[in-house]
């Protein structure tokens, strides 16, 4: 399938590709050109319909948009709602958990994105015991080591599907199976996988999935998605809540919260409508291309780049097995070399990548990337190293 994929068939849908080699999709996916129209329609609706717009799609947008992104992960209808970001969503989930009993352990790894760690560390005050499983060699946590940490005292396992530093892909199926054995919940963060790695929430039997649209989904900021297993959804009671989660929000009842029976029960306040509407532009393209096609093409590109960088004398810390990594490849630098200076020097050449400490230069092609663009990146890296021209950019902005 990857041999049949034609990136040029999609490039005119993303304005930045006209003059930029865009290899930073793990950070911010390219904007679809249809966002202009979508946001214009939103503004026109606001301008002409005024307050009536709330009942014409604005109020229902967290569930309506959730149903679109839900198709990418094979979620049942009305099991996904939209939020601003992962910090909010994981805080809402944590607020509905009881840490007062013997089952009060939270298990995750040191490869989780820090915002997730901060949320769960904050639960220590409520009795949570945190078991942060250490990675080995900075690459990832061996599956068996993680599974051993998930025991009968584990309440929840908030885990990254693909780790942000090195693109290591966790064995989500094994983690979910182990959690089911001991009665623990799994929250799978698919921020770095959905849109480039196939995710099927029903096949996994995962309890909850969260992530954002900023990266591989090309949906922009402010559009986080939260899936909750339907049978769990009907009984889960978050402590962090708001009027959008009420069974009858426009009754303006006083006193105790009366939660909605449907997916709205996982909401809180008023939705960020324009961000949610804009995000659908990316979802629709991902659905049109197909995640299986995207994954095949991604492996083709990243494998070619990995071999090319090794042949040019660079170290590649990413797992050599494409089945164990997401869509990003990390390129190591020497202790002398300044990662941010490399990023700035590449940006000067209109090549967009980024750098993370203890990882290296992160490179992430997508379905619209040409193979020759990766050759251009590789040659530029050789030039920067050999001529030490990155020194001219020390102290520069990364972009």
HELIX and SHEET records of a PDB file:
HELIX    1   1 UNK A    2  UNK A    4  5                                   3    
HELIX    2   2 UNK A    7  UNK A    9  5                                   3    
HELIX    3   3 UNK A   11  UNK A   13  5                                   3    
HELIX    4   4 UNK A   15  UNK A   18  5                                   4    
HELIX    5   5 UNK A   34  UNK A   49  1                                  16    
HELIX    6   6 UNK A   50  UNK A   56  5                                   7    
HELIX    7   7 UNK A   61  UNK A   72  1                                  12    
HELIX    8   8 UNK A   86  UNK A   95  1                                  10    
HELIX    9   9 UNK A  114  UNK A  121  1                                   8    
HELIX   10  10 UNK A  122  UNK A  126  5                                   5    
HELIX   11  11 UNK A  143  UNK A  149  1                                   7    
HELIX   12  12 UNK A  172  UNK A  182  1                                  11    
HELIX   13  13 UNK A  201  UNK A  204  1                                   4    
HELIX   14  14 UNK A  230  UNK A  233  1                                   4    
HELIX   15  15 UNK A  243  UNK A  245  5                                   3    
HELIX   16  16 UNK A  249  UNK A  251  5                                   3    
HELIX   17  17 UNK A  263  UNK A  266  5                                   4    
HELIX   18  18 UNK A  273  UNK A  289  1                                  17    
HELIX   19  19 UNK A  291  UNK A  311  1                                  21    
HELIX   20  20 UNK A  322  UNK A  324  5                                   3    
HELIX   21  21 UNK A  339  UNK A  348  1                                  10    
HELIX   22  22 UNK A  371  UNK A  387  1                                  17    
HELIX   23  23 UNK A  389  UNK A  393  5                                   5    
SHEET    1   A 2 UNK A  21  UNK A  22  0                                        
SHEET    2   A 2 UNK A 351  UNK A 352  1                                        
SHEET    1   B 7 UNK A  80  UNK A  83  0                                        
SHEET    2   B 7 UNK A 224  UNK A 228 -1                                        
SHEET    3   B 7 UNK A 208  UNK A 212 -1                                        
SHEET    4   B 7 UNK A 185  UNK A 189  1                                        
SHEET    5   B 7 UNK A 154  UNK A 160  1                                        
SHEET    6   B 7 UNK A 105  UNK A 109  1                                        
SHEET    7   B 7 UNK A 129  UNK A 133  1                                        
SHEET    1   C 3 UNK A 329  UNK A 331  0                                        
SHEET    2   C 3 UNK A 360  UNK A 363 -1                                        
SHEET    3   C 3 UNK A 354  UNK A 356 -1                                        
END                                                                             
